[in-house]
Amino acid sequence: MSEPSLHDSALRFFLSHQGEHLSHDRVRLLGRCVGHLSDTFGVSQRAAEDAALLALAEFEGRGQHAYIDLDRCTSFAVFVTDPDSGLRWMLTARDLAAFARQQRAPWSPAAPPVARAG
């Protein structure tokens, strides 16, 4: 039997621990997963973050019909397609960064605090 991968372990972590935070604190859950992966597998913080972020995206995307169209994406633009409605959206890297700042959500537990424009 093979060893579980970082990705599989992160998915199992999210399944097991998703309901433990009353406020559904995504950043806290993500940070706990990163710590778990680092401790269990002895990998760097960065490797654990990457695995946890990818697993979280897969976990939260389950059952979602809309998807990111990788064939159309570039380093500067992400295309999202909703097959149910036939709608497509294009978001630039600038759009996504502005959205993340507006949400004040560092998608990585090690991300520096978001500076507010002002």
DAFEN-V515586 format. One record per residue. N is the residue number from 1. RES is the residue in three letters. OMEGA is omega in degrees with one decimal (none if undefined). Layout:
n=N res=RES omega=OMEGA
n=N res=RES omega=OMEGA
This chain:
n=1 res=MET omega=-176.4
n=2 res=SER omega=177.4
n=3 res=GLU omega=175.8
n=4 res=PRO omega=179.1
n=5 res=SER omega=174.6
n=6 res=LEU omega=-178.1
n=7 res=HIS omega=-180.0
n=8 res=ASP omega=179.3
n=9 res=SER omega=178.0
n=10 res=ALA omega=177.2
n=11 res=LEU omega=178.7
n=12 res=ARG omega=178.1
n=13 res=PHE omega=-179.6
n=14 res=PHE omega=177.4
n=15 res=LEU omega=-176.1
n=16 res=SER omega=-169.8
n=17 res=HIS omega=-173.4
n=18 res=GLN omega=-175.1
n=19 res=GLY omega=-174.6
n=20 res=GLU omega=-178.7
n=21 res=HIS omega=-176.6
n=22 res=LEU omega=-178.5
n=23 res=SER omega=-177.4
n=24 res=HIS omega=-177.0
n=25 res=ASP omega=-176.4
n=26 res=ARG omega=-177.7
n=27 res=VAL omega=178.4
n=28 res=ARG omega=177.9
n=29 res=LEU omega=178.5
n=30 res=LEU omega=178.3
n=31 res=GLY omega=177.2
n=32 res=ARG omega=178.7
n=33 res=CYS omega=178.8
n=34 res=VAL omega=177.2
n=35 res=GLY omega=178.2
n=36 res=HIS omega=-179.3
n=37 res=LEU omega=179.0
n=38 res=SER omega=-178.9
n=39 res=ASP omega=-175.3
n=40 res=THR omega=-173.9
n=41 res=PHE omega=180.0
n=42 res=GLY omega=-179.9
n=43 res=VAL omega=178.7
n=44 res=SER omega=176.5
n=45 res=GLN omega=-178.1
n=46 res=ARG omega=179.4
n=47 res=ALA omega=178.7
n=48 res=ALA omega=177.7
n=49 res=GLU omega=-179.3
n=50 res=ASP omega=-179.8
n=51 res=ALA omega=-178.5
n=52 res=ALA omega=179.6
n=53 res=LEU omega=178.6
n=54 res=LEU omega=179.4
n=55 res=ALA omega=178.3
n=56 res=LEU omega=178.2
n=57 res=ALA omega=178.3
n=58 res=GLU omega=-178.8
n=59 res=PHE omega=-178.4
n=60 res=GLU omega=-179.6
n=61 res=GLY omega=-179.8
n=62 res=ARG omega=-179.7
n=63 res=GLY omega=179.0
n=64 res=GLN omega=-179.0
n=65 res=HIS omega=177.8
n=66 res=ALA omega=-178.2
n=67 res=TYR omega=175.6
n=68 res=ILE omega=-178.6
n=69 res=ASP omega=-174.9
n=70 res=LEU omega=179.2
n=71 res=ASP omega=-178.0
n=72 res=ARG omega=-175.5
n=73 res=CYS omega=173.3
n=74 res=THR omega=176.1
n=75 res=SER omega=-174.7
n=76 res=PHE omega=-175.4
n=77 res=ALA omega=176.6
n=78 res=VAL omega=178.3
n=79 res=PHE omega=179.1
n=80 res=VAL omega=-179.2
n=81 res=THR omega=173.8
n=82 res=ASP omega=-176.7
n=83 res=PRO omega=179.7
n=84 res=ASP omega=-178.1
n=85 res=SER omega=-176.4
n=86 res=GLY omega=-179.3
n=87 res=LEU omega=173.2
n=88 res=ARG omega=176.8
n=89 res=TRP omega=173.3
n=90 res=MET omega=177.6
n=91 res=LEU omega=177.5
n=92 res=THR omega=175.2
n=93 res=ALA omega=177.5
n=94 res=ARG omega=177.5
n=95 res=ASP omega=-177.0
n=96 res=LEU omega=178.3
n=97 res=ALA omega=178.4
n=98 res=ALA omega=178.3
n=99 res=PHE omega=179.8
n=100 res=ALA omega=177.7
n=101 res=ARG omega=180.0
n=102 res=GLN omega=179.5
n=103 res=GLN omega=-174.7
n=104 res=ARG omega=-175.9
n=105 res=ALA omega=172.7
n=106 res=PRO omega=-174.4
n=107 res=TRP omega=176.1
n=108 res=SER omega=-178.2
n=109 res=PRO omega=-178.9
n=110 res=ALA omega=-177.8
n=111 res=ALA omega=177.3
n=112 res=PRO omega=178.4
n=113 res=PRO omega=-178.8
n=114 res=VAL omega=178.5
n=115 res=ALA omega=178.4
n=116 res=ARG omega=177.5
n=117 res=ALA omega=178.4
n=118 res=GLY omega=none
